[in-house]
Amino acid sequence: MAKKILIIDDEKDVVEILKAILEHEGYETIEANDGREGIVRTKVELPDLVITDINMPGMDGFKVTAEIRKMPQTFAIPIIMLTSRNSEADHFKGLSLNVYAYLDKPCDLDELREVVKKALLLKSA
């Protein structure tokens, strides 16, 4: 059974690129176009991994991550932040929310593939 990855990002082109890359690697992908939808999809779908942007309308990726971490059924899901917000303070804030990785946009696609693979292996362990 393919691992399920939820992509939370309001930029359609980013979502499409990530879907193409991840599905080529054999993963199942689902998507949410904003933070609130991302939380709902996380609760309903229980993905194996979440990739989220930070800058989104309504609820940013920091709040999304905090909400996912509050729920007992989703708190152990690995989260990767993939964002253009690349300040040291943003990195620290993301890591303080117990994200698996914080990657800057645009990211190296090989690095993304490797981080996803490692995050999913960690969840399986």
C-alpha positions as a LaTeX table, in Angstrom:
\begin{tabular}{lrrr}
\hline
Residue & $x$ (\AA) & $y$ (\AA) & $z$ (\AA) \\
\hline
Met1 & 0.00 & 0.00 & 0.00 \\
Ala2 & 1.40 & 3.40 & $-1.02$ \\
Lys3 & 2.25 & 5.92 & 1.67 \\
Lys4 & $-0.15$ & 8.87 & 1.71 \\
Ile5 & 1.22 & 12.43 & 1.68 \\
Leu6 & $-0.90$ & 15.52 & 2.30 \\
Ile7 & 0.31 & 18.67 & 0.53 \\
Ile8 & $-0.99$ & 21.92 & 2.07 \\
Asp9 & $-0.25$ & 24.93 & $-0.13$ \\
Asp10 & $-2.33$ & 27.69 & $-1.70$ \\
Glu11 & $-0.10$ & 27.90 & $-4.79$ \\
Lys12 & $-1.61$ & 25.53 & $-7.38$ \\
Asp13 & 1.60 & 25.28 & $-9.42$ \\
Val14 & 3.60 & 24.23 & $-6.35$ \\
Val15 & 0.99 & 21.59 & $-5.49$ \\
Glu16 & 1.06 & 20.22 & $-9.04$ \\
Ile17 & 4.86 & 20.00 & $-9.09$ \\
Leu18 & 4.96 & 18.27 & $-5.70$ \\
Lys19 & 2.20 & 15.85 & $-6.73$ \\
Ala20 & 4.06 & 14.93 & $-9.92$ \\
Ile21 & 7.33 & 14.33 & $-8.07$ \\
Leu22 & 5.80 & 12.37 & $-5.20$ \\
Glu23 & 3.47 & 10.27 & $-7.35$ \\
His24 & 6.41 & 9.42 & $-9.61$ \\
Glu25 & 8.12 & 8.07 & $-6.48$ \\
Gly26 & 5.09 & 5.84 & $-5.82$ \\
Tyr27 & 3.36 & 7.86 & $-3.10$ \\
Glu28 & $-0.34$ & 8.66 & $-2.98$ \\
Thr29 & $-0.98$ & 12.40 & $-2.67$ \\
Ile30 & $-3.88$ & 14.41 & $-1.37$ \\
Glu31 & $-4.07$ & 18.17 & $-1.23$ \\
Ala32 & $-5.48$ & 21.08 & 0.70 \\
Asn33 & $-5.46$ & 24.64 & $-0.56$ \\
Asp34 & $-5.34$ & 26.40 & 2.80 \\
Gly35 & $-4.54$ & 25.75 & 6.43 \\
Arg36 & $-8.05$ & 25.08 & 7.69 \\
Glu37 & $-8.71$ & 22.58 & 4.91 \\
Gly38 & $-5.33$ & 21.02 & 5.72 \\
Ile39 & $-6.34$ & 20.37 & 9.31 \\
Val40 & $-9.64$ & 18.80 & 8.24 \\
Arg41 & $-7.92$ & 16.63 & 5.63 \\
Thr42 & $-5.32$ & 15.55 & 8.21 \\
Lys43 & $-8.06$ & 14.43 & 10.64 \\
Val44 & $-10.06$ & 12.62 & 7.96 \\
Glu45 & $-7.28$ & 11.11 & 5.83 \\
Leu46 & $-4.64$ & 10.45 & 8.53 \\
Pro47 & $-1.77$ & 10.81 & 6.05 \\
Asp48 & 1.64 & 9.27 & 6.64 \\
Leu49 & 3.31 & 12.66 & 6.06 \\
Val50 & 2.28 & 16.33 & 5.74 \\
Ile51 & 4.11 & 18.89 & 3.60 \\
Thr52 & 2.95 & 22.42 & 4.36 \\
Asp53 & 3.71 & 25.94 & 3.27 \\
Ile54 & 3.73 & 28.72 & 5.87 \\
Asn55 & 2.24 & 31.67 & 3.95 \\
Met56 & $-1.39$ & 30.79 & 3.33 \\
Pro57 & $-4.68$ & 32.66 & 3.67 \\
Gly58 & $-6.72$ & 32.13 & 6.81 \\
Met59 & $-4.31$ & 30.04 & 8.81 \\
Asp60 & $-0.56$ & 29.89 & 8.33 \\
Gly61 & 1.56 & 26.76 & 8.38 \\
Phe62 & 2.80 & 27.41 & 11.92 \\
Lys63 & $-0.78$ & 27.35 & 13.24 \\
Val64 & $-1.61$ & 24.31 & 11.10 \\
Thr65 & 1.36 & 22.46 & 12.56 \\
Ala66 & 0.44 & 23.44 & 16.12 \\
Glu67 & $-3.14$ & 22.18 & 15.57 \\
Ile68 & $-1.95$ & 18.88 & 14.09 \\
Arg69 & 0.36 & 18.42 & 17.09 \\
Lys70 & $-2.56$ & 18.98 & 19.54 \\
Met71 & $-4.64$ & 16.06 & 18.27 \\
Pro72 & $-3.75$ & 12.63 & 19.68 \\
Gln73 & $-4.55$ & 10.83 & 16.39 \\
Thr74 & $-2.30$ & 13.14 & 14.31 \\
Phe75 & 0.43 & 14.35 & 16.62 \\
Ala76 & 3.02 & 11.81 & 15.49 \\
Ile77 & 2.59 & 12.48 & 11.76 \\
Pro78 & 5.89 & 13.83 & 10.38 \\
Ile79 & 5.57 & 17.37 & 9.00 \\
Ile80 & 7.85 & 19.03 & 6.47 \\
Met81 & 7.64 & 22.79 & 6.08 \\
Leu82 & 8.39 & 23.83 & 2.50 \\
Thr83 & 8.32 & 27.60 & 2.30 \\
Ser84 & 9.84 & 30.78 & 0.96 \\
Arg85 & 10.07 & 32.15 & 4.49 \\
Asn86 & 13.71 & 31.43 & 5.12 \\
Ser87 & 14.71 & 33.63 & 8.04 \\
Glu88 & 16.54 & 32.10 & 10.96 \\
Ala89 & 13.61 & 33.02 & 13.23 \\
Asp90 & 11.16 & 31.17 & 10.95 \\
His91 & 13.40 & 28.10 & 10.85 \\
Phe92 & 13.63 & 28.13 & 14.64 \\
Lys93 & 9.86 & 28.55 & 15.03 \\
Gly94 & 9.19 & 25.65 & 12.67 \\
Leu95 & 11.67 & 23.37 & 14.39 \\
Ser96 & 10.28 & 24.36 & 17.81 \\
Leu97 & 6.93 & 22.98 & 16.61 \\
Asn98 & 8.61 & 19.61 & 16.14 \\
Val99 & 8.59 & 19.54 & 12.34 \\
Tyr100 & 10.71 & 16.86 & 10.75 \\
Ala101 & 12.36 & 19.28 & 8.32 \\
Tyr102 & 12.21 & 22.90 & 7.22 \\
Leu103 & 13.03 & 23.33 & 3.54 \\
Asp104 & 13.36 & 26.59 & 1.64 \\
Lys105 & 11.56 & 27.23 & $-1.66$ \\
Pro106 & 12.76 & 26.63 & $-4.21$ \\
Cys107 & 14.23 & 23.42 & $-2.88$ \\
Asp108 & 16.53 & 20.89 & $-4.41$ \\
Leu109 & 14.26 & 18.10 & $-5.66$ \\
Asp110 & 16.71 & 15.35 & $-4.76$ \\
Glu111 & 16.89 & 16.76 & $-1.23$ \\
Leu112 & 13.09 & 16.81 & $-1.04$ \\
Arg113 & 12.86 & 13.18 & $-2.17$ \\
Glu114 & 15.47 & 12.14 & 0.42 \\
Val115 & 13.81 & 14.07 & 3.27 \\
Val116 & 10.41 & 12.57 & 2.42 \\
Lys117 & 11.88 & 9.07 & 2.29 \\
Lys118 & 13.64 & 9.49 & 5.65 \\
Ala119 & 10.57 & 11.02 & 7.32 \\
Leu120 & 8.43 & 8.09 & 6.21 \\
Leu121 & 11.02 & 5.57 & 7.38 \\
Leu122 & 11.08 & 7.25 & 10.77 \\
Lys123 & 7.29 & 7.03 & 11.03 \\
Ser124 & 7.42 & 3.33 & 10.16 \\
Ala125 & 10.02 & 2.59 & 12.86 \\
\hline
\end{tabular}
